[in-house]
Amino acid sequence: MSQRHLLRVLLATSALAAPAAYADCTKDTDCKGDRICERGACVSPSERSQPPPQPEYVAPPPPPNPTPPPVRPAPRPRPVSPGSEQGWDGSRKNVVSYNLFSTVSGFLIAAGLQAQDPGLTIIGFTFLYERALLPNVSLFATLSPSFWNDPFGFIAYWGITVGGRYYLFGQAPSGFWLGGELGLLPYDLGPGLGMEGGYQWTLDSGLTLGVLGGVLFAPDKQNGGIQPGVGLGGLIGWNF
């Protein structure tokens, strides 16, 4: 073997052996303690090369705001009649009431008849039911029992009438009204009719108050013909 060829073999052998000669270790058992072999060097586990950190998550930017739809104008509120928060369609249309003057009238009639019937007492009541049919129109009926008592005995009379009312401002059964009724009048006055007017309050609490006045026409049982009279009323009741 020539010297040149021998030199090449020695150089190649030394090149192959160089990494092993300069390395601290080739495996974990070559290292002392809990050190491990990594890339030819003994290192402790805490000195091991850590994997590169994960990149921090960055949320994608929000999409651009879509163009809002055109705003439609709010519908116009329905006109509400004065005196009612819901208008006539949502108001209470039934009234049951008692005429305070009916009892007072019984005492007054008995006092006027004392000359003809000493010891007479009259207790009367008038109850009214009214139903509003239209904003301006209502129908009503009255029931008027009266009880007469004198030394000769006890008698009961019953008055029954029907009628209608026209409310001037369209808020039946509340407000100013004009109307009339006909039928059997109370206190044994017989068949007759009346023309009346008044004002009625129907409160949201259900309480109803009213006043009325008018003219009654009844037959004159003593002299014949028609006898007019004045009628007054003070109503208290309930609306629903």
Secondary structure, DSSP 8 states (H G I E B T S, - for coil): --HHHHHHHHHHHHHHHHHHHH-S-SSGGGSSTT-EEETTEEE-GGGS---------------------------------TT-SS-GGGS--EEEEEEHHHHHHHHHHHHHTTTTSTT-EEEE--EEEEEE-SSSEEEEEEEEEEEEEETTEEEEEEEEEEEEEEETTS-TTSEEEEEEEEEEETTTTEEEEEEEEEEEEE-TTSEEEEEEEEEEEEE-TTT-SEEEEEEEEEEEEEE-
